[in-house]
């Protein structure tokens, strides 16, 4: 009987450890995703020469760049900015 109780305790401890390991991994993924978003946002504001946090300005620029191909003539750079704009949901 003593071994059965010991095995049950080990199983419960293992299950709790497994659960919290999954929670920790999910938290780490969220932190990494947030850092990627901040990095992309900073790069976008720097490329568009906007003040950090100027969401209205960023949305306006993103729409302008999407609608007018003459604003940025380098197609690769334009596509890169538009991809960032879409990822940040500015367009």
Buried (B, 14 or more C-beta within 10 A) or exposed (E): EEEEEEEEEEEEEEEEEEEEEEEEEEEEEEEEEEEEEEEBBEEBBEBBEBEEEEEEBBBBBBEEBBEEEEEBEEEEEBEBBBEBBEEBEBB
